[in-house]
Amino acid sequence: MTLTRLHIKNMVCKRCILAVEQTLKELNIPYHSVHLGTAIVGLPKEKIDMKLLGEKLYEIGFELLTDRREQLVEHIKILVIDYIHHRGVRKKKISEYLTEHLHKDYSTLSKVFSNSEGITIEKYVILQKVEKIKELLTYNELSIKEIADRLDYSSVQHLSAQFKKITGLTPTQFKKSRRPRLFIDQIK
């Protein structure tokens, strides 16, 4: 059986995986596995109507990626989202986490990401952390100190200063305001 890896942009959660699996089923494309950012299908690329697949994925908010740089940038985003939103306690710096998973030095990753996205990986990490803070504040289950610890901030003051710089509000003001959060695939 020939396996083909498809790279898909904007997959950020388990529902995204289910949506891509459903699309592959509808198009009768057998798949081996679907993960954030990729689908391994059981057909050679030549036997897949890539235009139709691309259109169907686009209809539900995804995009097929063929450019290697775009694929790398999307992989970086997925790893950052996983690191911030889905992992427990982090024992590694984000730079170590990315280089370990992508097998490229961090300066290369940083350059490709910045050229493509117009912001640094560090800024993207901060934006993702702020959205995670908003989520945790909305749930109202953890104190700000516990949120700071969970997201590896050196102090509550550091978290608060970074949060205010991005949102214009302190965490307490945000909590009282009930402002909506962003979808994590829309953060730029």
Secondary structure, DSSP 8 states (H G I E B T S, - for coil): ---EEEEEET--SHHHHHHHHHHHHHTT--EEEEETTEEEESS-GGGS-HHHHHHHHHHTT-EEE-SHHHHHHHHHHHHHHIIIII-SS--S-HHHHHHHHH-S-HHHHHHHHHHHHSS-HHHHHHHHHHHHHHHHHHHT-S-HHHHHHHTT-S-HHHHHHHHHHHHSS-HHHHHHHT-----GGG--
